[in-house]
Amino acid sequence: MENETKEPSANRRLITGPPVFATIRFGFDLDLLRKHCLDHVFSLPSIQQGPGFGGWSVLSSNGSYTDGWQKGHMAYEMDSPQKTTQHLADLGLLGKRYDQPTEICFDYLAEVINVIRSSGVDPRRARIIRLSANSACLMHRDYRPDVPYFRMHVPIITNELCYYECELGISHIPADGNAHVIRVNQLHRVINESNQDRYHLVMDVTVSEDIAALLQ
């Protein structure tokens, strides 16, 4: 994912919840999650989509943590549905579930995924994403603008100088042991203005009508 200047839009106010994100309360143990990452994840080479954006797959199509990092978001800026479909097909993104546990998905990380799955949101393409210090990504969308599409974030390591910006506002998503849902068929980006790398567990999900209504 391409980098750009890490500057939040000055005309957007900081929002602490809906409509930028909606919280699902799980109460995960962040100390255990961080320990798992430090012991079993961060020592592995990360898969980079750009200089400041990359990480490790937790659920993939083939059980490898290196799978599922194609730049599919580029498709949704194309000028026709046919070009979008062809681009996704060329990347091998069509017809895959991305729901197979990878080699990093065990012990407490697997427990987190199983708790999320048991809540009924059908997690797919789960990844631990690192947004490097002093970096940001370009504004983009990850699905067609006319079709609601949702992504769940469980922040693992973050700070108040890390932001999620979308068409509706800008927010810091806190590491509080809960999951926070965003709508990624709208234009959005992530920004890290700090000197610390930011790590989130991120996955595609389905959500209830109540959650979807908060993010209109």
DRENDO-1510 file (C-alpha; in Angstrom, 1 decimal, always signed):
<recs>
REC; n; res; u; v; w
REC; 1; MET; +0.0; +0.0; +0.0 .
REC; 2; GLU; +1.5; +3.3; -1.1 .
REC; 3; ASN; +2.7; +5.8; +1.4 .
REC; 4; GLU; +1.9; +9.5; +1.4 .
REC; 5; THR; +2.4; +12.5; +3.6 .
REC; 6; LYS; +1.1; +11.7; +7.1 .
REC; 7; GLU; -1.1; +14.7; +7.7 .
REC; 8; PRO; -4.7; +14.4; +9.0 .
REC; 9; SER; -7.2; +16.6; +7.3 .
REC; 10; ALA; -7.3; +19.9; +9.3 .
REC; 11; ASN; -11.1; +20.3; +8.6 .
REC; 12; ARG; -12.1; +17.0; +10.2 .
REC; 13; ARG; -12.9; +16.8; +13.9 .
REC; 14; LEU; -11.6; +13.9; +16.0 .
REC; 15; ILE; -14.5; +11.4; +16.6 .
REC; 16; THR; -14.3; +8.8; +19.3 .
REC; 17; GLY; -16.8; +6.3; +18.0 .
REC; 18; PRO; -19.6; +6.1; +15.4 .
REC; 19; PRO; -19.9; +6.9; +12.6 .
REC; 20; VAL; -16.1; +6.4; +12.2 .
REC; 21; PHE; -16.0; +3.1; +14.1 .
REC; 22; ALA; -18.3; +0.9; +16.2 .
REC; 23; THR; -17.1; -1.1; +19.1 .
REC; 24; ILE; -17.9; -4.7; +19.9 .
REC; 25; ARG; -16.8; -5.5; +23.5 .
REC; 26; PHE; -14.8; -8.6; +23.9 .
REC; 27; GLY; -12.3; -7.8; +26.7 .
REC; 28; PHE; -9.3; -9.6; +25.2 .
REC; 29; ASP; -6.2; -9.8; +27.3 .
REC; 30; LEU; -3.8; -7.5; +25.5 .
REC; 31; ASP; -0.8; -8.6; +27.5 .
REC; 32; LEU; -1.3; -12.2; +26.3 .
REC; 33; LEU; -1.9; -11.0; +22.7 .
REC; 34; ARG; +1.2; -8.9; +22.8 .
REC; 35; LYS; +3.3; -11.7; +24.3 .
REC; 36; HIS; +2.2; -14.0; +21.5 .
REC; 37; CYS; +3.2; -11.5; +18.9 .
REC; 38; LEU; +6.6; -10.8; +20.5 .
REC; 39; ASP; +7.3; -14.6; +20.9 .
REC; 40; HIS; +5.9; -16.0; +17.6 .
REC; 41; VAL; +5.1; -13.3; +15.1 .
REC; 42; PHE; +7.3; -10.2; +15.0 .
REC; 43; SER; +10.5; -12.3; +14.5 .
REC; 44; LEU; +9.2; -13.6; +11.2 .
REC; 45; PRO; +9.9; -11.6; +8.0 .
REC; 46; SER; +6.9; -9.4; +7.3 .
REC; 47; ILE; +5.1; -9.2; +3.9 .
REC; 48; GLN; +5.2; -5.6; +2.8 .
REC; 49; GLN; +2.7; -3.8; +0.6 .
REC; 50; GLY; +4.8; -0.6; +0.8 .
REC; 51; PRO; +7.7; +0.8; +2.9 .
REC; 52; GLY; +5.4; +1.6; +5.9 .
REC; 53; PHE; +2.6; -1.0; +5.6 .
REC; 54; GLY; +2.9; -4.8; +5.9 .
REC; 55; GLY; +2.6; -7.7; +8.3 .
REC; 56; TRP; +1.6; -11.4; +8.8 .
REC; 57; SER; -1.6; -13.3; +7.9 .
REC; 58; VAL; -3.5; -15.0; +10.6 .
REC; 59; LEU; -6.1; -16.5; +8.3 .
REC; 60; SER; -5.3; -17.1; +4.7 .
REC; 61; SER; -6.4; -19.1; +1.7 .
REC; 62; ASN; -3.6; -21.7; +2.0 .
REC; 63; GLY; -2.5; -21.7; +5.6 .
REC; 64; SER; +0.6; -19.5; +5.0 .
REC; 65; TYR; +1.2; -16.2; +6.8 .
REC; 66; THR; +2.6; -14.9; +3.5 .
REC; 67; ASP; -0.7; -15.3; +1.7 .
REC; 68; GLY; -3.4; -12.7; +1.2 .
REC; 69; TRP; -1.4; -9.5; +0.7 .
REC; 70; GLN; -2.4; -8.6; -2.9 .
REC; 71; LYS; -3.2; -5.0; -3.5 .
REC; 72; GLY; -6.9; -5.6; -4.2 .
REC; 73; HIS; -7.9; -2.1; -3.1 .
REC; 74; MET; -6.6; -0.7; -6.3 .
REC; 75; ALA; -9.5; -2.4; -8.2 .
REC; 76; TYR; -12.1; -0.2; -6.7 .
REC; 77; GLU; -10.8; +3.0; -8.3 .
REC; 78; MET; -11.2; +1.6; -11.8 .
REC; 79; ASP; -13.7; +3.1; -14.2 .
REC; 80; SER; -15.9; +0.0; -14.8 .
REC; 81; PRO; -17.1; -3.1; -12.9 .
REC; 82; GLN; -15.6; -5.2; -15.6 .
REC; 83; LYS; -12.1; -3.8; -15.0 .
REC; 84; THR; -12.5; -4.3; -11.3 .
REC; 85; THR; -13.5; -7.9; -11.7 .
REC; 86; GLN; -10.6; -8.6; -14.1 .
REC; 87; HIS; -8.1; -7.0; -11.8 .
REC; 88; LEU; -9.3; -9.1; -8.8 .
REC; 89; ALA; -9.2; -12.2; -10.9 .
REC; 90; ASP; -5.7; -11.5; -12.1 .
REC; 91; LEU; -4.6; -11.1; -8.4 .
REC; 92; GLY; -6.3; -14.4; -7.5 .
REC; 93; LEU; -8.6; -12.8; -5.1 .
REC; 94; LEU; -11.9; -14.1; -6.4 .
REC; 95; GLY; -13.4; -17.4; -5.1 .
REC; 96; LYS; -11.1; -17.6; -2.1 .
REC; 97; ARG; -12.3; -17.6; +1.6 .
REC; 98; TYR; -9.1; -16.7; +3.4 .
REC; 99; ASP; -10.3; -18.5; +6.5 .
REC; 100; GLN; -7.5; -21.1; +7.1 .
REC; 101; PRO; -5.4; -20.7; +10.2 .
REC; 102; THR; -1.7; -20.0; +9.4 .
REC; 103; GLU; +1.4; -21.0; +11.3 .
REC; 104; ILE; +1.1; -18.1; +13.7 .
REC; 105; CYS; -2.5; -18.8; +14.6 .
REC; 106; PHE; -2.2; -20.9; +17.8 .
REC; 107; ASP; -2.4; -20.5; +21.6 .
REC; 108; TYR; -3.9; -17.1; +22.6 .
REC; 109; LEU; -4.1; -15.7; +19.0 .
REC; 110; ALA; -6.1; -18.7; +18.0 .
REC; 111; GLU; -8.3; -18.2; +21.0 .
REC; 112; VAL; -9.0; -14.6; +20.0 .
REC; 113; ILE; -9.9; -15.7; +16.5 .
REC; 114; ASN; -12.2; -18.4; +17.8 .
REC; 115; VAL; -14.0; -16.0; +20.2 .
REC; 116; ILE; -14.5; -13.6; +17.3 .
REC; 117; ARG; -15.8; -16.4; +15.1 .
REC; 118; SER; -18.2; -17.6; +17.7 .
REC; 119; SER; -19.7; -14.1; +17.8 .
REC; 120; GLY; -21.1; -14.7; +14.3 .
REC; 121; VAL; -19.1; -12.2; +12.3 .
REC; 122; ASP; -17.4; -14.8; +10.0 .
REC; 123; PRO; -13.8; -13.5; +10.1 .
REC; 124; ARG; -11.8; -13.8; +6.9 .
REC; 125; ARG; -8.4; -12.6; +5.7 .
REC; 126; ALA; -7.2; -11.8; +9.3 .
REC; 127; ARG; -3.8; -10.2; +9.4 .
REC; 128; ILE; -1.6; -8.6; +12.0 .
REC; 129; ILE; -0.8; -5.3; +10.2 .
REC; 130; ARG; +2.2; -3.1; +11.1 .
REC; 131; LEU; +1.9; +0.6; +10.2 .
REC; 132; SER; +5.4; +1.9; +10.6 .
REC; 133; ALA; +6.4; +4.9; +12.6 .
REC; 134; ASN; +6.0; +8.2; +10.8 .
REC; 135; SER; +4.1; +6.8; +7.8 .
REC; 136; ALA; +0.6; +6.8; +6.3 .
REC; 137; CYS; -1.2; +5.2; +3.3 .
REC; 138; LEU; -3.0; +6.8; +0.5 .
REC; 139; MET; -6.8; +7.4; +0.6 .
REC; 140; HIS; -8.4; +4.3; -0.9 .
REC; 141; ARG; -11.4; +2.0; -0.7 .
REC; 142; ASP; -11.4; -1.8; -0.3 .
REC; 143; TYR; -14.8; -2.6; -1.9 .
REC; 144; ARG; -17.3; -1.1; -4.3 .
REC; 145; PRO; -18.8; +2.2; -2.8 .
REC; 146; ASP; -22.4; +1.0; -3.4 .
REC; 147; VAL; -21.9; -2.2; -1.3 .
REC; 148; PRO; -21.3; -1.9; +2.5 .
REC; 149; TYR; -18.2; -3.8; +3.5 .
REC; 150; PHE; -16.8; -4.0; +7.0 .
REC; 151; ARG; -13.4; -4.7; +8.6 .
REC; 152; MET; -12.7; -5.4; +12.3 .
REC; 153; HIS; -9.7; -4.0; +14.1 .
REC; 154; VAL; -8.3; -5.3; +17.4 .
REC; 155; PRO; -5.5; -2.8; +18.2 .
REC; 156; ILE; -2.5; -4.5; +19.8 .
REC; 157; ILE; +0.1; -1.8; +20.1 .
REC; 158; THR; -0.8; +1.8; +19.3 .
REC; 159; ASN; -0.8; +5.3; +20.7 .
REC; 160; GLU; -2.9; +8.5; +20.4 .
REC; 161; LEU; -0.8; +9.8; +17.5 .
REC; 162; CYS; -2.2; +6.9; +15.3 .
REC; 163; TYR; -5.3; +7.7; +13.3 .
REC; 164; TYR; -8.0; +6.2; +11.1 .
REC; 165; GLU; -9.4; +8.8; +8.6 .
REC; 166; CYS; -12.5; +8.3; +6.4 .
REC; 167; GLU; -15.0; +10.4; +4.6 .
REC; 168; LEU; -16.9; +11.0; +7.9 .
REC; 169; GLY; -14.1; +12.0; +10.1 .
REC; 170; ILE; -10.8; +11.0; +11.8 .
REC; 171; SER; -10.3; +9.0; +15.0 .
REC; 172; HIS; -7.8; +7.2; +17.1 .
REC; 173; ILE; -8.9; +3.6; +17.6 .
REC; 174; PRO; -7.9; +2.6; +21.1 .
REC; 175; ALA; -6.1; -0.6; +22.3 .
REC; 176; ASP; -8.7; -1.4; +25.0 .
REC; 177; GLY; -9.1; -5.2; +24.5 .
REC; 178; ASN; -12.2; -4.8; +22.3 .
REC; 179; ALA; -12.9; -5.0; +18.5 .
REC; 180; HIS; -13.7; -1.9; +16.5 .
REC; 181; VAL; -15.5; -2.1; +13.2 .
REC; 182; ILE; -15.0; +0.2; +10.3 .
REC; 183; ARG; -16.6; +0.5; +6.8 .
REC; 184; VAL; -14.0; +0.1; +4.1 .
REC; 185; ASN; -16.1; +0.7; +1.0 .
REC; 186; GLN; -15.7; +4.4; +1.7 .
REC; 187; LEU; -12.5; +6.3; +1.1 .
REC; 188; HIS; -10.2; +5.9; +4.1 .
REC; 189; ARG; -6.6; +5.8; +5.2 .
REC; 190; VAL; -4.4; +5.1; +8.2 .
REC; 191; ILE; -1.9; +7.6; +9.7 .
REC; 192; ASN; +0.9; +7.1; +12.2 .
REC; 193; GLU; +2.4; +10.4; +13.3 .
REC; 194; SER; +4.4; +8.8; +16.2 .
REC; 195; ASN; +7.9; +7.3; +16.5 .
REC; 196; GLN; +6.4; +3.9; +17.4 .
REC; 197; ASP; +5.2; +1.2; +15.0 .
REC; 198; ARG; +1.4; +0.5; +15.2 .
REC; 199; TYR; +0.1; -3.1; +15.2 .
REC; 200; HIS; -3.5; -4.1; +14.7 .
REC; 201; LEU; -5.2; -7.4; +14.2 .
REC; 202; VAL; -7.4; -6.7; +11.2 .
REC; 203; MET; -10.0; -8.9; +9.4 .
REC; 204; ASP; -12.9; -8.8; +7.0 .
REC; 205; VAL; -16.2; -9.5; +8.7 .
REC; 206; THR; -20.0; -9.5; +8.4 .
REC; 207; VAL; -21.8; -7.5; +11.0 .
REC; 208; SER; -25.3; -7.2; +12.4 .
REC; 209; GLU; -27.8; -4.7; +11.1 .
REC; 210; ASP; -27.4; -2.7; +14.4 .
REC; 211; ILE; -23.7; -2.3; +13.9 .
REC; 212; ALA; -24.1; -1.5; +10.2 .
REC; 213; ALA; -26.6; +1.2; +11.0 .
REC; 214; LEU; -24.1; +2.9; +13.3 .
REC; 215; LEU; -21.6; +3.3; +10.4 .
REC; 216; GLN; -23.9; +4.8; +7.7 .
</recs>
